[in-house]
Amino acid sequence: MPRILETCTRRLYCGCQDEGRGSKGDAAWGHVVPDRAALDERLAELVTELTEGGWEIKTVTPLTASYYYSASQYMVSLDRSNSGGYGLGYGAPYTEGLVVLAQRWVEISEAQQEERERRAAERAAAEAAAALQARRDARETELAKLAAEPVGKAGLLRDKWRFRGQDYPTEALAQGAKDAAVKALRERPL
């Protein structure tokens, strides 16, 4: 029987605790830490659940969040105008939770394997068709731009004709260059 590698991702959130608070005037600060007890408990439950299901933990990534501190002050002078003012801030990241990635090998039947291969082939065919259509659309856009480019007269004293920055002695030669560019673009493989 064929084997496939399954992958699952679980997120654990534990919240935070504010430790070591202090304040002075209208400013306050504290020490933000993850709720370690909740995080340990949830992680132990997840490890047990995954192990019973035959999963092997491959990575554990911390999810971080941030809290900030700021303060401001206004001083009012005798003429009732605001003068002075300051702001002070800092950010404090902490671990808010974890992302746990686990994998396991699973045996599947031949019919399931054929169905997976059929779906993969259909997906690849659809992607190839979409890419081909995108190239066709890009070509049509290029052709429209090329058709809109003028064959114009160049020079003040001499009769010259210009197409795409190239000068030609007659209008027929300039138009021929434009027609050749259109033909080459149409015949270019996709």
Residue frames as qw, qx, qy, qz and C-alpha x, y, z in Angstrom:
[[0.000, 0.888, 0.460, 0.000, 0.00, 0.00, 0.00],
 [0.366, 0.572, -0.047, 0.732, 1.24, 3.52, -0.76],
 [0.440, -0.585, -0.427, 0.530, 2.13, 5.84, 2.10],
 [0.173, 0.763, 0.139, 0.607, 1.66, 9.60, 2.30],
 [0.372, -0.119, -0.455, 0.800, 2.94, 12.15, 4.77],
 [0.185, -0.822, -0.467, -0.269, 0.16, 14.13, 6.47],
 [0.305, 0.129, -0.313, 0.890, 0.83, 17.44, 8.18],
 [0.279, -0.802, -0.506, -0.154, -1.28, 19.28, 10.75],
 [0.228, 0.329, -0.267, 0.877, -0.83, 22.62, 12.45],
 [0.425, -0.707, -0.563, 0.042, -2.33, 23.54, 15.83],
 [0.112, 0.570, -0.189, 0.792, -2.30, 26.90, 17.57],
 [0.526, -0.519, -0.594, 0.318, -2.27, 27.28, 21.33],
 [0.002, 0.685, -0.048, 0.727, -3.09, 30.60, 22.99],
 [0.558, -0.301, -0.641, 0.433, -2.32, 31.15, 26.65],
 [0.205, -0.932, -0.219, -0.206, -2.88, 34.84, 27.27],
 [0.428, 0.440, -0.386, 0.689, -0.66, 36.92, 29.53],
 [0.537, -0.694, -0.403, 0.258, -0.15, 38.08, 33.10],
 [0.160, 0.829, -0.128, 0.521, 0.90, 41.53, 34.21],
 [0.774, -0.419, -0.296, 0.372, 3.60, 41.27, 36.87],
 [0.532, -0.208, -0.077, 0.817, 5.66, 43.90, 38.66],
 [0.116, 0.825, 0.405, 0.376, 3.36, 46.91, 38.30],
 [0.376, -0.353, -0.223, 0.827, 4.33, 50.44, 39.19],
 [0.160, 0.813, 0.433, 0.353, 2.95, 53.92, 38.68],
 [0.333, -0.359, -0.169, 0.855, 3.80, 57.55, 39.14],
 [0.220, 0.346, -0.056, -0.910, 1.39, 60.37, 38.41],
 [0.747, 0.382, 0.087, -0.537, -0.62, 59.57, 35.30],
 [0.502, 0.487, -0.694, -0.171, 1.92, 56.99, 34.06],
 [0.834, -0.273, 0.418, -0.236, 1.83, 53.26, 34.80],
 [0.435, 0.524, -0.713, -0.167, 4.04, 50.35, 33.82],
 [0.852, -0.236, 0.388, -0.259, 4.30, 46.66, 34.33],
 [0.080, -0.414, 0.873, 0.245, 6.04, 43.45, 33.34],
 [0.824, 0.219, -0.013, -0.522, 3.98, 41.37, 30.89],
 [0.131, -0.344, 0.925, 0.088, 4.67, 37.63, 30.81],
 [0.559, -0.061, -0.673, -0.481, 2.88, 34.65, 29.27],
 [0.765, -0.345, 0.266, -0.475, 0.49, 32.69, 31.47],
 [0.173, 0.469, -0.865, -0.040, 3.03, 29.90, 31.87],
 [0.419, 0.003, 0.837, -0.352, 0.74, 27.53, 33.76],
 [0.698, 0.498, 0.266, -0.441, -1.95, 27.71, 31.07],
 [0.478, 0.663, -0.510, -0.267, 0.66, 27.33, 28.31],
 [0.054, -0.355, 0.928, -0.097, 2.25, 24.26, 29.97],
 [0.544, 0.178, 0.710, -0.410, -1.16, 22.67, 30.54],
 [0.685, 0.595, 0.058, -0.416, -2.39, 23.22, 26.98],
 [0.345, 0.628, -0.674, -0.177, 0.88, 22.04, 25.48],
 [0.239, -0.208, 0.929, -0.191, 0.82, 18.83, 27.57],
 [0.648, 0.365, 0.522, -0.419, -2.79, 18.15, 26.46],
 [0.602, 0.681, -0.223, -0.352, -1.86, 18.73, 22.81],
 [0.112, 0.526, -0.841, -0.056, 1.22, 16.48, 23.00],
 [0.436, 0.013, 0.856, -0.278, -0.91, 13.68, 24.49],
 [0.667, 0.537, 0.292, -0.427, -3.60, 14.11, 21.81],
 [0.487, 0.700, -0.443, -0.277, -1.10, 14.15, 18.94],
 [0.073, -0.418, 0.904, -0.046, 0.87, 11.18, 20.28],
 [0.562, 0.173, 0.742, -0.322, -2.29, 9.09, 20.61],
 [0.667, 0.649, 0.135, -0.340, -3.15, 9.93, 17.00],
 [0.861, 0.129, 0.295, 0.394, 0.25, 8.76, 15.74],
 [0.307, 0.922, -0.021, 0.234, 1.53, 12.28, 15.07],
 [0.728, -0.179, -0.112, 0.652, 5.16, 13.30, 15.52],
 [0.055, -0.966, -0.103, 0.230, 5.81, 16.93, 16.54],
 [0.729, 0.380, 0.100, 0.561, 8.27, 18.53, 14.12],
 [0.270, 0.312, -0.135, 0.901, 8.38, 22.19, 15.18],
 [0.265, -0.770, -0.524, 0.248, 7.07, 24.48, 17.90],
 [0.307, 0.388, 0.101, 0.863, 7.07, 28.20, 17.03],
 [0.130, -0.479, -0.536, 0.683, 6.23, 30.97, 19.50],
 [0.085, 0.753, 0.454, 0.470, 3.50, 33.48, 18.70],
 [0.348, -0.199, -0.327, 0.856, 4.46, 36.87, 20.04],
 [0.046, -0.867, -0.429, -0.249, 2.34, 39.86, 20.95],
 [0.397, 0.181, -0.230, 0.870, 3.29, 43.25, 22.30],
 [0.253, -0.855, -0.436, 0.122, 2.12, 45.67, 24.94],
 [0.395, 0.495, -0.046, 0.773, 3.25, 49.25, 25.25],
 [0.358, -0.630, -0.406, 0.558, 3.70, 52.01, 27.79],
 [0.258, 0.513, 0.202, 0.793, 3.07, 55.68, 27.13],
 [0.266, -0.666, -0.455, 0.528, 2.60, 58.85, 29.12],
 [0.248, 0.550, 0.244, 0.759, 1.85, 62.46, 28.32],
 [0.286, -0.591, -0.443, 0.611, 1.50, 65.69, 30.20],
 [0.187, 0.724, 0.295, 0.595, 0.07, 69.12, 29.41],
 [0.332, -0.369, -0.358, 0.791, 1.00, 72.28, 31.24],
 [0.091, 0.837, 0.442, 0.308, -1.36, 75.25, 31.13],
 [0.383, 0.088, -0.195, 0.899, 0.26, 78.65, 31.54],
 [0.016, 0.450, 0.451, -0.771, -1.27, 81.78, 33.08],
 [0.323, 0.333, -0.232, -0.855, -2.55, 82.97, 29.71],
 [0.773, 0.174, 0.476, -0.381, -4.41, 79.65, 29.35],
 [0.655, 0.568, -0.433, -0.247, -2.33, 78.42, 26.43],
 [0.977, -0.161, 0.107, 0.088, -0.93, 74.94, 26.35],
 [0.249, 0.806, -0.534, 0.056, 2.81, 74.81, 26.54],
 [0.158, -0.435, 0.876, -0.137, 5.00, 71.79, 26.76],
 [0.913, 0.075, 0.135, -0.377, 4.04, 68.20, 26.51],
 [0.051, 0.513, -0.846, -0.135, 5.87, 64.99, 26.05],
 [0.944, 0.020, -0.042, -0.328, 5.25, 61.40, 25.20],
 [0.097, -0.535, 0.839, -0.033, 7.29, 58.40, 26.10],
 [0.917, 0.069, 0.061, -0.388, 6.66, 54.84, 24.95],
 [0.007, -0.449, 0.885, 0.127, 8.17, 51.42, 24.60],
 [0.843, 0.041, -0.309, -0.439, 6.98, 48.01, 23.45],
 [0.367, -0.413, 0.803, -0.222, 7.32, 44.77, 25.34],
 [0.678, 0.149, -0.588, -0.416, 6.94, 41.52, 23.35],
 [0.488, -0.270, 0.751, -0.354, 5.82, 38.36, 25.08],
 [0.121, 0.022, -0.943, -0.309, 4.91, 34.84, 24.02],
 [0.579, -0.006, 0.096, -0.809, 1.16, 34.77, 23.50],
 [0.916, 0.070, 0.281, -0.279, 0.99, 31.16, 22.35],
 [0.355, -0.380, 0.781, 0.346, 2.56, 28.49, 20.19],
 [0.760, 0.413, -0.238, -0.443, 2.17, 27.01, 16.73],
 [0.565, -0.303, 0.767, 0.019, 2.78, 23.27, 16.77],
 [0.637, 0.457, -0.438, -0.440, 3.46, 21.47, 13.48],
 [0.613, -0.228, 0.748, -0.109, 3.13, 17.68, 13.47],
 [0.547, 0.394, -0.568, -0.473, 3.42, 14.98, 10.79],
 [0.668, -0.138, 0.711, -0.171, 2.61, 11.31, 10.42],
 [0.158, 0.211, -0.824, -0.502, 2.84, 8.62, 7.75],
 [0.675, 0.198, 0.439, -0.558, -0.49, 7.18, 6.64],
 [0.225, -0.010, 0.893, 0.389, -1.11, 4.18, 4.42],
 [0.545, 0.387, 0.084, -0.739, -3.75, 4.68, 1.75],
 [0.763, 0.245, 0.598, -0.003, -5.40, 2.30, -0.67],
 [0.402, 0.046, 0.588, 0.701, -4.53, 2.07, -4.36],
 [0.108, 0.736, 0.595, 0.304, -7.90, 3.66, -5.21],
 [0.253, -0.913, -0.156, 0.280, -7.19, 6.60, -2.92],
 [0.456, -0.431, 0.388, 0.675, -3.74, 7.01, -4.46],
 [0.320, 0.340, 0.652, 0.597, -5.20, 6.97, -7.98],
 [0.040, -0.882, -0.463, -0.079, -7.81, 9.56, -6.94],
 [0.366, -0.791, 0.066, 0.486, -5.07, 11.80, -5.50],
 [0.424, -0.165, 0.545, 0.704, -3.04, 11.46, -8.70],
 [0.213, 0.604, 0.653, 0.404, -6.14, 12.19, -10.83],
 [0.149, -0.938, -0.285, 0.131, -6.90, 15.36, -8.82],
 [0.427, -0.610, 0.275, 0.608, -3.24, 16.44, -9.06],
 [0.384, 0.141, 0.640, 0.650, -3.31, 15.92, -12.84],
 [0.076, 0.799, 0.554, 0.223, -6.55, 17.92, -13.13],
 [0.294, -0.886, -0.079, 0.350, -5.08, 20.72, -11.02],
 [0.449, -0.367, 0.450, 0.680, -1.89, 20.76, -13.14],
 [0.303, 0.421, 0.665, 0.537, -3.95, 20.83, -16.37],
 [0.055, -0.907, -0.416, -0.022, -6.08, 23.69, -15.05],
 [0.372, -0.766, 0.130, 0.508, -2.98, 25.65, -14.04],
 [0.436, -0.083, 0.582, 0.681, -1.38, 25.04, -17.47],
 [0.190, 0.658, 0.624, 0.377, -4.57, 26.18, -19.24],
 [0.189, -0.935, -0.228, 0.193, -4.73, 29.32, -17.08],
 [0.436, -0.556, 0.326, 0.628, -1.05, 30.09, -17.82],
 [0.377, 0.222, 0.655, 0.616, -1.64, 29.61, -21.56],
 [0.050, 0.834, 0.517, 0.187, -4.67, 31.91, -21.46],
 [0.320, -0.853, -0.022, 0.413, -2.64, 34.52, -19.57],
 [0.426, -0.274, 0.497, 0.705, 0.06, 34.39, -22.27],
 [0.249, 0.517, 0.665, 0.478, -2.62, 34.73, -24.98],
 [0.114, -0.923, -0.361, 0.069, -4.13, 37.72, -23.18],
 [0.403, -0.676, 0.200, 0.583, -0.68, 39.30, -22.84],
 [0.401, 0.059, 0.612, 0.679, -0.09, 38.80, -26.57],
 [0.115, 0.743, 0.591, 0.294, -3.42, 40.42, -27.42],
 [0.259, -0.904, -0.135, 0.314, -2.54, 43.38, -25.22],
 [0.438, -0.421, 0.420, 0.675, 0.84, 43.70, -26.96],
 [0.321, 0.359, 0.672, 0.562, -0.84, 43.50, -30.38],
 [0.017, -0.891, -0.452, -0.045, -3.31, 46.23, -29.39],
 [0.335, -0.801, 0.101, 0.486, -0.44, 48.47, -28.25],
 [0.437, -0.155, 0.582, 0.668, 1.51, 47.76, -31.43],
 [0.239, 0.597, 0.655, 0.396, -1.52, 48.51, -33.61],
 [0.125, -0.942, -0.288, 0.120, -1.99, 51.82, -31.79],
 [0.476, -0.499, 0.235, 0.686, 1.62, 52.92, -32.40],
 [0.463, 0.828, 0.103, -0.298, 1.65, 55.53, -35.15],
 [0.662, 0.150, 0.341, 0.650, 3.65, 55.64, -38.34],
 [0.024, 0.940, 0.218, -0.262, 4.36, 59.35, -38.47],
 [0.528, 0.752, -0.063, 0.391, 6.31, 61.92, -40.36],
 [0.683, -0.553, -0.040, 0.474, 9.71, 62.77, -38.91],
 [0.491, -0.065, 0.213, 0.842, 12.01, 65.72, -39.43],
 [0.143, 0.746, 0.257, -0.598, 11.17, 69.31, -40.18],
 [0.223, 0.677, -0.372, -0.595, 12.95, 69.80, -43.49],
 [0.160, 0.262, -0.889, -0.340, 13.18, 66.27, -44.86],
 [0.817, -0.066, -0.142, -0.555, 10.50, 63.79, -45.67],
 [0.215, 0.219, -0.932, 0.193, 11.15, 60.87, -43.34],
 [0.751, -0.363, -0.272, -0.481, 8.77, 58.45, -41.77],
 [0.006, -0.418, 0.778, -0.469, 9.24, 57.06, -38.28],
 [0.842, -0.301, -0.303, -0.329, 8.05, 53.89, -36.58],
 [0.862, -0.469, -0.104, 0.159, 9.29, 52.91, -33.09],
 [0.380, -0.813, 0.256, 0.358, 12.12, 55.44, -33.20],
 [0.572, -0.066, 0.604, 0.551, 13.45, 54.17, -36.53],
 [0.298, 0.649, -0.098, -0.693, 13.47, 56.51, -39.55],
 [0.609, 0.270, 0.696, 0.269, 12.40, 55.29, -43.02],
 [0.118, -0.154, 0.356, 0.914, 12.66, 57.14, -46.35],
 [0.361, -0.200, -0.516, -0.751, 9.05, 56.39, -47.38],
 [0.614, -0.204, 0.321, -0.692, 5.74, 55.86, -45.61],
 [0.903, 0.116, -0.308, -0.278, 5.38, 52.45, -47.30],
 [0.567, 0.292, -0.681, 0.359, 8.65, 51.22, -45.74],
 [0.171, -0.270, 0.579, -0.750, 7.62, 52.46, -42.27],
 [0.783, -0.043, 0.092, -0.614, 4.20, 50.80, -42.63],
 [0.822, 0.236, -0.515, -0.048, 5.95, 47.62, -43.85],
 [0.256, 0.314, -0.732, 0.548, 8.11, 47.63, -40.71],
 [0.489, -0.163, 0.426, -0.743, 4.98, 47.95, -38.57],
 [0.881, 0.108, -0.175, -0.425, 3.26, 45.11, -40.45],
 [0.654, 0.306, -0.665, 0.193, 6.37, 42.92, -40.05],
 [0.044, -0.284, 0.683, -0.671, 6.43, 43.62, -36.30],
 [0.714, -0.050, 0.217, -0.664, 2.73, 42.65, -36.01],
 [0.869, 0.223, -0.389, -0.208, 3.32, 39.47, -38.03],
 [0.435, 0.341, -0.738, 0.388, 6.36, 38.49, -35.93],
 [0.307, -0.219, 0.581, -0.721, 4.39, 39.04, -32.74],
 [0.829, 0.052, 0.014, -0.557, 1.46, 36.93, -34.00],
 [0.851, 0.276, -0.446, -0.037, 3.76, 34.08, -35.08],
 [0.040, 0.525, -0.716, 0.459, 5.84, 34.08, -31.90],
 [0.566, -0.212, -0.796, -0.014, 5.25, 30.84, -29.98],
 [0.522, -0.708, -0.046, -0.473, 3.28, 31.15, -26.74]]
